[in-house]
């Protein structure tokens, strides 16, 4: 038996606030990441500062927020009351210090624990704060949470408010970069939830007049069954409709302006209340799933001292915090019961359109019932007897120490590519699904095909998304195909499948393309992996004349020993964005529909013939 490790007083350490944040950043901001994913830490840093600005607006102070992000540096200026000048340093550097503990000062705030700004400070290589208040200003500068400059009070002509500037620490957020589309979505959410507020980001203005109605209009692609229902009350706002183009439920839920991407008690209460109210209105015992199928809805509530399930506030956990001492469930339930019922009575044509949709949903569910049962049995049997899915231990062992946020599913073409990834992956968090040939082009086909097609049925079962994203088993779904014509085609077929039947998977930024190197450039001492021709040229210049150059034609050609460099900490993922203005149906029709003249002209205009590509490779 091995000797036990010595455990003495020397093993006990006390960390100060900044050391603890820097040692355990995941406790404060979730995962780190490099900015490729919308929930990476650098966006949480931006959000923590913005939340304070929003709290000022909610309290009636300041109607404008200016944001600039350039070359990795972030600056945010609000025009609220400004931090009290004598407490500027403490507010950004002393844990559990802030105005959020005074419920009268910040009645319905997002940040209640006095941590957010301190986390930004501790995780930044440079952090500066300036408070402007009644003709005076106070500034302080930090590095990694350590105070570097504590300036004296100065006179100023600046309007009241707070200015924060920071640069994330690149030793923690390695090779980070800001994706403007993620920031854009974050700022639009703030605008929708705070009508009357104007935000500017690098000169672009974000402002909403109609709140959640504007949100749905911007996010819904294609036709809806009936006009958006927009209901507002004290501390609650709701917008909803049913889409005519997709099958799943899609929700945008918020608490005190915080986008709760994982839902929570308020979203659950809303779903239940909508189904019950509609059933009661029509006096029909519909299945709740038939009522909610294809629903697109947004719900925002304001509550005092909400309790979230994590510091990143992506899921509301509390229930007994609604206005008037009600539970969240009864507060939302009473509001929906009265307001939605009234709206349906006042709009009989809308009600009839909704009824027709529910009946159609019911009919389709019954038609699919037998097929679904057989499909689930096949999927269960397949998971026991084949190796299409090599799962990760997070799911196999129910390892509670590994967060779902870190889980990834690689979808590969063929056994050779999946074999290399399987041998190299992090078995705790990374799973592999192997495709057999090219998937079916499911454009224009009904949901029935998902259950009848073996590949789609097994993929759906592996991801556990049949009933929506609430049960999604992998936070990151990565398409890992060859960078050739066949690989591109498989990508397109998989994206068609997701957009046709599970569009919220793409809309919520769970889908990525794995970037693997096109070239390997090496000499006897050093190896460089290059993802573009520019990187190849730079590597040749760095490594000297006549290095060995290899062109990777497929993932199967990359050995497991090399693959570990591409799916580990330095993984390069290209997020799949869906243009909010584009109709999914129009997109799929253009790329996967009949071969129209418009598409033929696009191909001809952008065609790179094979001989030109071969010549480029010969010039390497």
C-alpha positions, 0 to 999 in steps of 0.5 A: 500500500502506498505511503499517504501524502503528508498533510501538515500546517504547511499544506494550508494556504490562505489566498487573498481575494485576487489570488483566489479569483485568479486561481479559481476563475471558473468559480466566478466567470464560468469557463475561460475559452479564447472568445470563440464561444458566446459563453467564454469568459471574456464576454462575462467580463464585459457583461459584469461591467455592463450589468452595473451600468444597467443597474444605474439605468434601472434606478433612473440614472443615465440613459446612455452607455458607450462601449468600445472594444478595439485590439483586445481593450474594452472601455465602458462609460455610463452616465449614472450616478457614479461610484461614491468617490471615497469608495472607488478603490474599495468597490473594485478591489475589496470583495463583498463590497458594493451598493447591491447589499442595500436593497433600497439602493438597488432593488432589482439588481442583477449583481448582488454579491459584490463580486463582478467588478472585482473578478474583472479587475483580478483577471485583467492585466490592466484595469482602470476605473474613473468615477465622475460625481458632481464636478469631481473625479476619482481614478484608480489603476490596477494590474491583476487586481494589484493597485498601481495608481490611486489618484487624488480627487480632481475637478472635472466638467464630465457628466456624472457616471463611471468609466471602466477600461480593462484588458483581459489577462492573456496568460489566463485567456490565451490567444483571446479575441472578441467576436463582434457578433457575440457582443452585438447579441448581448447589447441587443438583449440589453436594449430590448429589456431596457426601452429608453436606453441607448447603447453604442458599440464602436459607433453603432447604436442599439435602441428598442422602442417595443421591448420583447416584441422587437426581440422576437421580430429580430430573431424570428426567421420566416413566417409566423402562424399569427401576429406576435402577442405582446403583454406587459405588466408590473415587473413582467413582460411577455412576447410570443407567437408560433413559428411556421418553419420549425418544430421545437420550442424556442425561449428567450428568458430574462431576470432583472435584465440578465439573459438566463440562457439555461432558463430556470423557475421563471421559464418553467412557470411560463411554459406551464402557464401558457399550456394551461391557459390555452387549454382552458381557453379552448376547453380542450384537454390538449397535450402541453407539448402540442400546445407549445410545439413551434412556440417562440417566446420571450419572458422577462421578470424583475424580482428582488434579490434573485438566487441564481444557480451559479455566479454566471447567472445563466439559470434562475433557481429561486422561486419565492422572490416575486412581487407581493410575496408571491412565488414565481410560479403563481406570479407568472401563472396569474399574469398569463391566465388573465392577460393571455386569455383576454388577448385570445378573446379580443382576437378571435382570428388569432385564436383560430389560427392558434387552434389550427396549429395545435390540432396540426401538432396533435395530428403529427404527434400521433402519426409519429408516435409509432415511428418514434417508439421504434426509433428510440428502441433502435437508438438504445440498441445501437448505443449498446452494440456499436461504436458510433458514439464514443461518449465522454466520462462526464455522461458515462460516469455522471462526474459532477466535477466536470461542468456541462459547459465544457462538454464537446461532441465531435461529429466526424466523417468516417472511421479514420478521422474519428479514430484519430480524435478518439485516441487523442481526445480528453475522455472526460469532456470530449465525445466523438460521433462517427458518420457513415458516409454522407448524411441525407439531404433532409431539406423539405422533408418532415420530422418523420425522416429524423426517426426513419433515417438511422444516422439522424436518429442516432445523432439526435439520440446522442445529443438528446435534443428530441424535446429541445435544448433543455436536455442537450448533452453537449454544450459544443457541437463541433463538425469535424470534416475534411477541408475538401469538397466532400467535407464541405458538402457533409458540413452543409448537410449537417447544418441543413439537418440542424436548421430544419429541425433544431434551429435553436441549436444554431441560434444559441451558438452551440454549433462550430466548425473544427479548424485543422491545419492545412500545412505542416512546416518543419525542420530538424528543430521545430514544427509549425502547423499552418491554417492558411497560406499566409501562416505557411509563408510566415512559417517558411520565413521563420524556419529557414530555407527548404523546410519539409512541407506537408499538405494535409488533405484529410483528417484521417491523414493526421496522426493521433500524436499530432491531433492532440495539438488541434483539439486541446487547449489550442483548439480552433473553432469557427462558430456558425452564426445565423444572420438574424435577418435571414429566413431559415427557409430562404437560406435552405431553399437557396443552398439545398433547394432546386438548382436555380439560376441565381445559385448557378451564377453564384457558383460560376462567379466564385468558382476556383477550378481544380487546375488553379488549386493544383497550381497553387499547391505546386507553388508551395 
